Amino acid sequence: MERKSKNVDILLVGGGPACCSAAIQLVRSKKNILLITKEIGGLVKNANLIENLLGFPNGIRGKDYASLMQEQLKKIKVPVLIDEVKKVEKVEEHFVITTSNKKFTANYVIIGSGTIPKKLEISGEEKAYQDKKLFYEVYEAKEFLEKKDDVIIIGGGDAAYDYALNISNQVKQIRILQRSENAKCLPLLLKRVKKKENIQIIKNVTPSEISFYSNKLLLTVRKSTNNFLDLLTDKILIAVGRTPNISFIEEGLLTSENLQSTDRRLILIGDIKNKRLRQISIAIGDGLKEAMKIIEENE
């Protein structure tokens, strides 16, 4: 039986700062909107401490900022549907948005679905993930970490070092594995990590395979000398980069080169299009700007 679709003027996909900022502005201008997301906050919840967001002189933890976002959406009465968007397509002059169990049509679609983590693509990775021993998002990992755990974090950038700081008081030992000699994170993060007695940095290694030993994981890494090293651990956290979350968007609606929309009423905002400029303040401004453009077009 075909699902009957509901119509909204502007539908937003994503619950991060970009979409929430746009939604608030649109609601204040009395627009007919709906925001669909699996959860409010997006990747904000991964952040150990947000220190470059104006208005928070002492910084704010990611999970606390996500709670403030949710509180503000409720206060302004932004219509939110907690669901997963499975497909965005164009049918004649409208967009059709399909979720897990609903269907909507919209004149405008604003997509701020963020990014998804890259995988290592090595043997044993998928099984370790299914067994809840390997994670790609630190906020998901924290639920399963124990005080006695040894944790390996794979990656050498801001995310890897921030993840280490985030869980440093929750586990016994952390080892950061990076491919290069030098870390690619902010100097401030590196300095803080080096001050932590339970965090060790292992340089010039590349993950090769994950196997299973008793109730632990055995990570085999290749050293720069082409020798192999086996590391026994309880949990693994992956932070080796991210890619735009666009698999649900119908082919042809975006140009393949730079993720530009082929229809001006399909708008990308936030981390999904900002590549390396992934900052909360940028995402907020991005969402606000695009919302104001739509408002001006329809005055």
C-alpha positions as CSV (number, residue, x, y, z in Angstrom):
1,M,0.0,0.0,0.0
2,E,1.5,3.3,-1.0
3,R,2.0,5.8,1.8
4,K,0.2,9.1,1.5
5,S,2.6,12.0,1.6
6,K,2.3,15.2,3.7
7,N,3.2,18.5,2.2
8,V,5.5,21.1,3.8
9,D,6.9,24.2,2.3
10,I,10.5,23.7,3.6
11,L,11.9,20.4,4.9
12,L,15.2,20.3,6.7
13,V,17.3,17.1,6.9
14,G,19.7,17.0,9.9
15,G,19.9,17.9,13.5
16,G,23.2,19.7,13.8
17,P,23.9,23.4,14.3
18,A,23.4,24.3,10.6
19,C,19.9,22.9,10.3
20,C,18.8,23.9,13.7
21,S,20.0,27.5,13.0
22,A,18.1,27.6,9.7
23,A,15.0,26.1,11.3
24,I,14.8,28.6,14.1
25,Q,15.1,31.5,11.6
26,L,12.4,30.0,9.4
27,V,10.0,29.5,12.3
28,R,10.5,33.0,13.4
29,S,9.4,34.1,10.0
30,K,6.3,32.0,10.2
31,K,7.3,29.5,7.5
32,N,5.7,26.1,7.2
33,I,8.7,23.8,8.0
34,L,9.6,20.4,9.3
35,L,13.0,19.3,10.6
36,I,13.8,15.6,10.3
37,T,16.7,14.1,12.2
38,K,17.7,10.9,14.0
39,E,18.8,13.1,17.0
40,I,19.4,16.7,17.8
41,G,23.0,17.8,18.1
42,G,24.7,15.9,15.3
43,L,28.5,15.5,15.8
44,V,28.6,18.2,18.4
45,K,28.2,15.5,21.0
46,N,31.7,14.1,20.0
47,A,33.4,17.3,21.2
48,N,35.2,17.1,24.5
49,L,35.3,20.9,25.0
50,I,34.1,23.5,22.5
51,E,36.4,26.6,23.1
52,N,36.0,28.7,20.0
53,L,32.2,29.3,20.2
54,L,31.5,33.0,21.0
55,G,29.5,33.4,24.2
56,F,31.1,30.5,26.2
57,P,34.3,32.0,27.7
58,N,35.0,28.8,29.7
59,G,34.1,26.5,26.8
60,I,31.2,24.0,26.8
61,R,31.1,20.3,26.5
62,G,29.6,18.9,23.3
63,K,26.8,17.0,25.0
64,D,25.9,20.1,27.0
65,Y,25.7,22.2,23.9
66,A,23.5,19.6,22.2
67,S,21.1,19.8,25.1
68,L,21.0,23.6,24.8
69,M,20.2,23.2,21.1
70,Q,17.3,20.9,21.9
71,E,16.0,23.2,24.6
72,Q,16.0,26.2,22.2
73,L,14.2,24.3,19.5
74,K,11.5,23.4,21.9
75,K,11.2,26.9,23.2
76,I,10.7,28.3,19.7
77,K,8.4,25.4,18.8
78,V,10.4,24.1,15.8
79,P,8.5,21.1,14.4
80,V,10.9,18.2,14.7
81,L,10.4,14.6,13.6
82,I,12.8,12.0,15.0
83,D,13.3,9.7,12.1
84,E,15.8,8.7,9.5
85,V,15.6,10.1,5.9
86,K,16.1,7.3,3.5
87,K,15.7,9.2,0.2
88,V,15.4,12.7,-1.2
89,E,14.3,12.8,-4.9
90,K,12.7,15.2,-7.3
91,V,9.3,14.4,-8.8
92,E,8.1,16.9,-11.3
93,E,8.4,20.3,-9.6
94,H,8.5,19.1,-6.0
95,F,10.9,17.1,-3.8
96,V,9.8,13.9,-2.3
97,I,11.4,12.9,1.1
98,T,11.0,9.3,2.3
99,T,11.8,8.4,5.9
100,S,11.7,5.0,7.7
101,N,7.8,5.1,7.6
102,K,6.6,8.4,6.3
103,K,6.7,10.3,3.0
104,F,6.7,14.1,2.5
105,T,6.6,16.5,-0.4
106,A,8.4,19.9,-0.1
107,N,9.1,23.0,-2.2
108,Y,12.5,23.5,-0.6
109,V,14.8,20.9,1.0
110,I,17.7,22.1,3.2
111,I,20.2,19.3,3.8
112,G,22.6,19.5,6.7
113,S,23.1,15.8,7.2
114,G,26.8,16.3,8.1
115,T,29.4,13.6,7.5
116,I,30.0,10.0,8.2
117,P,33.2,8.4,9.4
118,K,35.7,6.7,7.1
119,K,36.4,3.1,7.8
120,L,39.8,1.4,7.9
121,E,38.6,-1.3,5.5
122,I,40.7,-4.0,7.2
123,S,39.9,-7.6,8.2
124,G,38.0,-8.0,11.5
125,E,36.8,-4.4,11.5
126,E,33.1,-5.1,10.9
127,K,32.9,-7.9,13.4
128,A,34.5,-5.8,16.1
129,Y,32.0,-3.0,15.3
130,Q,29.1,-5.5,15.6
131,D,30.5,-6.8,18.9
132,K,30.5,-3.2,20.3
133,K,34.2,-3.3,20.7
134,L,35.0,-0.9,17.9
135,F,33.5,2.6,17.4
136,Y,33.6,5.5,15.0
137,E,31.9,8.1,17.2
138,V,33.2,8.8,20.7
139,Y,29.7,9.6,22.1
140,E,28.6,6.1,21.2
141,A,31.8,4.5,22.6
142,K,31.4,6.2,26.0
143,E,28.3,4.0,26.7
144,F,30.4,0.8,26.5
145,L,33.7,1.9,28.1
146,E,34.8,0.6,31.5
147,K,37.3,2.0,34.0
148,K,39.6,-1.0,33.5
149,D,39.7,-0.7,29.7
150,D,42.7,-0.3,27.5
151,V,41.6,1.7,24.4
152,I,43.4,2.2,21.1
153,I,42.5,5.3,19.1
154,I,43.5,5.3,15.4
155,G,44.1,8.6,13.8
156,G,46.5,11.6,14.1
157,G,44.2,14.6,13.7
158,D,42.0,16.8,15.9
159,A,39.3,14.2,16.3
160,A,41.7,11.5,17.5
161,Y,43.3,13.7,20.1
162,D,40.1,15.2,21.2
163,Y,38.5,11.7,21.6
164,A,41.5,10.7,23.8
165,L,40.9,13.7,26.1
166,N,37.2,13.0,26.1
167,I,37.6,9.5,27.5
168,S,40.9,9.9,29.5
169,N,39.1,9.9,32.8
170,Q,36.8,7.0,31.9
171,V,39.4,4.3,31.0
172,K,42.7,2.9,32.3
173,Q,44.9,3.5,29.3
174,I,44.8,5.0,25.9
175,R,47.1,4.6,23.0
176,I,46.9,6.9,20.0
177,L,48.1,5.3,16.8
178,Q,49.1,7.6,13.9
179,R,50.6,6.9,10.5
180,S,53.1,9.8,10.5
181,E,55.8,11.1,12.8
182,N,54.0,14.3,13.6
183,A,50.5,14.8,14.8
184,K,48.1,16.7,12.6
185,C,46.0,18.1,15.4
186,L,45.9,21.6,17.0
187,P,49.1,22.2,19.1
188,L,46.8,22.9,22.1
189,L,45.3,19.4,21.9
190,L,48.8,17.8,21.5
191,K,50.0,19.7,24.6
192,R,47.0,18.5,26.7
193,V,47.4,14.9,25.6
194,K,51.1,14.9,26.5
195,K,50.1,16.0,30.0
196,K,47.9,13.0,30.5
197,E,49.8,10.1,32.2
198,N,47.5,7.5,30.8
199,I,47.8,8.5,27.1
200,Q,50.6,7.2,24.9
201,I,51.3,8.2,21.3
202,I,52.6,5.5,18.9
203,K,53.9,6.9,15.7
204,N,54.6,5.6,12.2
205,V,52.2,2.7,12.2
206,T,49.4,1.6,9.9
207,P,46.6,-0.8,11.0
208,S,46.6,-4.1,9.1
209,E,44.2,-6.5,10.7
210,I,41.9,-7.0,13.7
211,S,41.6,-10.5,15.2
212,F,40.0,-11.7,18.4
213,Y,41.8,-13.1,21.5
214,S,39.7,-14.3,24.4
215,N,37.5,-11.3,25.2
216,K,39.9,-8.8,23.7
217,L,40.9,-7.4,20.3
218,L,44.3,-8.0,18.8
219,L,45.3,-5.2,16.4
220,T,48.1,-5.9,14.0
221,V,49.9,-2.8,12.7
222,R,52.6,-2.4,10.2
223,K,55.6,-0.2,11.2
224,S,57.5,2.1,8.9
225,T,60.3,-0.5,8.8
226,N,57.7,-3.0,7.3
227,N,57.8,-5.0,10.5
228,F,54.5,-6.0,12.1
229,L,53.5,-5.4,15.7
230,D,50.6,-7.0,17.6
231,L,48.7,-4.8,20.1
232,L,46.2,-6.3,22.6
233,T,43.3,-4.0,23.6
234,D,39.8,-3.9,24.9
235,K,38.2,-1.3,22.6
236,I,39.2,0.5,19.4
237,L,38.0,4.0,18.4
238,I,38.5,5.1,14.7
239,A,39.1,8.7,13.8
240,V,40.7,8.6,10.3
241,G,38.5,11.3,8.5
242,R,35.0,11.8,7.4
243,T,33.0,12.0,4.1
244,P,29.8,13.9,3.3
245,N,26.6,12.0,4.2
246,I,24.8,12.1,0.8
247,S,23.9,8.5,0.0
248,F,20.2,9.2,0.4
249,I,20.1,12.0,-2.2
250,E,18.9,10.9,-5.6
251,E,21.6,10.7,-8.2
252,G,21.6,13.7,-10.5
253,L,20.5,16.2,-7.9
254,L,24.1,17.0,-7.0
255,T,27.1,17.6,-9.2
256,S,29.8,15.1,-8.5
257,E,32.7,17.5,-8.5
258,N,32.0,19.9,-5.7
259,L,28.6,18.8,-4.3
260,Q,26.7,21.7,-5.8
261,S,22.9,21.3,-6.2
262,T,21.4,21.2,-9.7
263,D,18.3,22.9,-8.3
264,R,18.4,26.1,-6.3
265,R,15.6,24.8,-4.0
266,L,17.8,21.9,-2.9
267,I,20.3,23.6,-0.5
268,L,23.3,22.1,1.3
269,I,24.5,23.6,4.5
270,G,27.1,22.9,7.2
271,D,29.8,20.3,7.3
272,I,28.3,18.4,4.3
273,K,29.7,21.1,2.0
274,N,32.3,22.9,4.0
275,K,35.0,20.2,3.7
276,R,37.8,21.1,6.1
277,L,36.1,24.2,7.4
278,R,34.0,22.2,9.9
279,Q,33.3,24.5,12.7
280,I,30.1,25.1,14.7
281,S,30.1,28.9,14.1
282,I,30.5,28.4,10.4
283,A,27.6,25.9,10.3
284,I,25.3,28.2,12.3
285,G,26.0,31.1,10.0
286,D,25.6,28.9,6.9
287,G,22.2,27.8,8.1
288,L,21.1,31.3,9.0
289,K,22.2,32.7,5.7
290,E,20.4,30.1,3.5
291,A,17.2,30.5,5.6
292,M,17.2,34.3,5.1
293,K,17.7,33.8,1.4
294,I,14.6,31.6,1.2
295,I,12.6,34.1,3.3
296,E,13.6,37.0,1.0
297,E,12.6,34.9,-2.1
298,N,9.2,34.3,-0.7
299,E,8.3,37.7,0.7
